[in-house]
Amino acid sequence: MNWWWKILGAALILYSLIAGMLVPLGPGIIHVHPARISAGGSVDINVTGYNSSYQSGEVQAWLKYDDNHALIPGVINVVDNRHLVLTFDIPEERPGPENVNALNLVLYNPHDGYSVLPSALFMTGGEQGNVREWDHEVEVGKGTSNFHFPFRNILGETIRNTYYHVPLWMAMMVIFTISMWFSILFLRRRRLEDDQKANAFASTGLLLGILGITTGMVWAKNTWGAYWSFDVKQNMSAIALLIYAAYFILRSAIADRDVAARFAGVYNIFAFLLLIPLLYIIPRMTASLHPGSGGNPAFAGDDLDSTMRMVFYPAVLGWILLGCWISQLQARIMRLRQS
């Protein structure tokens, strides 16, 4: 009966790995050409979709100016399931005063549901006016009933890293919290077993942190263009891991085991307290590419929908349970070596 949580942790991680990699992404728009248009005249917009099925039903399209104004195409030519040609007659007058306007492209068909490409085209020129051509609203229809993860234009397939990178960091925080708790218990009770557990959980937390920062670097390469862009959260995360690496250097630098345990216990508490400003306060005070920093929210409706939560939260729980299992084995090995 003592093995149930270990089996559960392994099963949850296996589930998140399989579901995270095999469930397809929903339909999306990955490219339009041309990207700049001028007011007045006719223009053909070539659209390239992703996981789309344009031939499966009637396609509707809108160039959305704002919440109250949109333009519909005069002709929709379906080339194949992934390619469309939309012919728009662009009015010489525009609804707003700006000379340059970013237009969102919205597509709908019964099989795919809605696909949106924000700022798909930039329209220049024209005079402000009240024209009927823009007096269209995006019609609200039914979304697709297919089970899939959401398509996000910046992330694409790399959105799957949400199930690996983020749970590793969340599990790391839980493991470091348990390590700090055992350090507090050791300083109060002076039981060697508490120090061994604090040491074991700290080493597991550091391992999870290294895996988290590595998966984050791979993600950054695909979305930001570089493995390390010196983003504030990247820098603060690296500093946090170096602080915990110093925990093990401190332990090995003191020959007396009891003295090393006491110093390490105090250091472990302060190391954990430093995680809060490094990972959660400083990044929110400065501009950052990373979600959850610099006013860029994380875990909003656009970041984590209901389908993703079905994989994300089991992955978090699975890594926490696996981290506890590894730490338990580490503590047992330490007791055997010191007995």
Order of alpha helices (4+ residues) and beta strands (2+ residues): alpha-beta-beta-beta-beta-beta-beta-beta-beta-beta-beta-beta-alpha-alpha-alpha-alpha-alpha-alpha
